[in-house]
């Protein structure tokens, strides 16, 4: 391979599934040593294309060239042998194994499992700045260190082209900066990156080139430094995006959710997971919870929803004590719930859309009449949600698994805003969705707030928290440790508070000095 030979070339890639063309005549050329971003709406075909490049699926038409040589991958093992690695959005690590054991697992034949393997891992870590102790258990690592282990895994197997799928989704701004510094250093050593992301500001900050995929085909490649995030977003959706609305407070004095002295102890019965939480959300207010994942946000939501039993404290909804009620009774009292994992907690993937409309609402109109389900009512209301929330589907009898992630999420949001709830708990409501779906979901949440809905928002997207919230509270090690004003706080301020470096209030004050 000479200096001008691209690292990867995809030509005319087409992939068909029953009733769907996922990729149609896709063309992509990635130069050696560049960060090449791949952007598109959910369902645009990005994931299918990367699965083809990584050998997880085979194209029906088209060719793949790696380092100037045409290849045909039948399995990921073939792609790995050709120097291609993939770091998935959801990390694939065994918590009960050490860093070294995770890196070596499945590649024992390369350098054994002992001293030679450890030496090679340390060499790679030193050369790339991916410093992590090979002997530490993965369960003790934070999110950023786990990501370093995933990158070390692909480097250990000889990858020179690395696919990064939503690599910043769960990182705070300081960790994003560290990741980008690592990528730039590795670029200088000749590593090539395919960077899949919905965060267009980050794409513009790190990428040398960006290719846009829309409805299964490539629509263009751009210099991210020469276009705005808005222009990239409009290329992705094929139309102009609406301008953001001016922030207007709709907060009232009426308390909807009151969490008092809430405590939860870990399963072993000693360590507090939630430590004396006091929280109030008023009608017309969005209260955002910021925190590095694993600091009690999930447990807080599940305790409010009745999925976990509090060790002490109370949960009140409009002065009604819900503490001893089950999850269904809390829903019936007026709580809508967008879960953090739509596949595990929000949808029956093999069931039609209208059946998914019933979930969590099976005792209430319009999907129930008395003790009986009202299937015609459920189907009619599903059609309303599909229309009102722009759920792109051939029909309501389609299984939920056939929808893109963004359309699945719009279905869940539409369902949970139905039935006039007084409180919406929204856990990562736009995680993994494209800019079009994100804008729609944000607008629907804002509109519901304007009508008097109280919203508890949990998100790892700090821009989302700042853009939607009326008040932000920071969670660290199971406690609410700081408050922030979304009008003045920056993502960097929040990141510092989330990691315990400083309080959000103090960070905001120093910013203004």
C-alpha positions, 0 to 999 in steps of 0.5 A: 500500500502506498501513501495515497491508498485509502485505508478502506473503500466501500463501493456500491454496497447494497443490502436487502432484508425482507421488505426493506433495502437497508443500504443502496449503492453506498460509497465510502472512502476513508483515508489512512490516519483520518477520523472519518465520521458517519452520520445519519438518522436512525434507520438510515443504514449506518449500523448495517453498513458497519456490520458489513465492514466488520463481517457481521453481515454480507452485502448483496452487492458491492465490494470492500477494499482494505489497504488497496486489496479487495476482501470478502468478510464472512465473519468478524474474525475475517475483518479482525485478520484484515486489521479492522476492529469495532468498539460497540456502544454497549461495552462487551466486557466481563465485570468479574474478570481483570482488564488483562483477562478481558483483553486476552479473552478469545485471543489467547493464541497471540501472546498467551495469558500470562507475562507476555500478554501483560507486557504487550498490553502495557506496550500498547497502553504506553504507546497510545495513552490508554493507561489502565492497570491490567490487573484491576477488575473491570467492575471497579472501572469507571465508564471512561476506563472501560472504554479504554479497555475496549480500545485496547482489546481491538489494538491487541488483535492488530486493528489499524482501522477502528470503528467507534459506535457512539463513543461519547454517549456516556462520557462527561465533557472532560472524558470526551476531551481525553478521548479526543486527545487519545484519538489525535495521538493515535492518528499520528501513529497511522491509526484510522477511525470510523466515528459514528455519532449523533453529536454533531458538535463533537463530529465537527470537533474531531472528524477530518471528514464526514459522510452523510447517509440518508434513507440507506444511501450516501448523500455526500461527504463534507469537511466538518470544519466548513459546515455548521452542525445545523447544516449537517443535521439538515443534510441528514434529514433532507429538510430545514430544521425548525429554529429553537424556541425561546426559553419561557418559564412555565413553573408553578407553585403546585408541587406534583412530586415530592420525594422525602428522605428517600433511602435505598440500601444495596442488595448486600444490606450495607452500602447505601445506594440512595442516601437521604434524597429530597426532591421536589418537581412542580407542575410546569417544571422540568427538573434534570438529574445530572450524573455519571452513570452508576451514581444512583440515577437508575435506582432513584427512578426505579424506587419512585416507580415502585420497582424497588422498595425504599429502605426509608422515606416517602414518595408523594404524588400531589399529596398522595403517598405512593410509598407502599403502592406497586408500579401499576398503581403508581402509573394509574395515579398519573405517572408516565415513564420513559425507561432508559432501555426501551428494548428491555423495559419499554417495548415487546419487540416481537409484538405489533405496535398496537399491543405496545400501546397497551403496555402499562396502560392496560387498566385505562381508557382508551385501551381498556373498558372496565375489566376488559381490553378494548382492542379497537380503542388501542388500535385507534389510539396507536394510529393517533400516536403514529400520526402525531409523533411521526412514527415512520411505519408501514402500519400498526400491525408491524412488530416493534422490532422492525422500526428504527431506534428513533421510531421505537422511541417516538412510539414510547414517548407518545404512549407515555404522554397519553392519558394526561399524566401529571408527572413524566419520568423521562430516563435518557429520552433521546439516547441513540436517536437521530437529530430529527427524532430528538427535536420532535421528542424535545418539542413534545416534552416542552409542549407537555410542560407548557400544559402543566406537566411535571417532568423528572429528566435523567440524561447523560446528554448534558446539552439536553439537560441544559436545554430542557431543564428549569432546574438541574440537580447533580447526583454523585454516589447516591446523593444529590450534591449540587444544584445548577441554573441551566441559564448559566451553567456550562457542560464543563461546569456540570462535568466537574460537579458530576465527578466531584471536582467542584460544585456546580454552583461554585463552577458557575460562579467562577465562570462569571468572575 
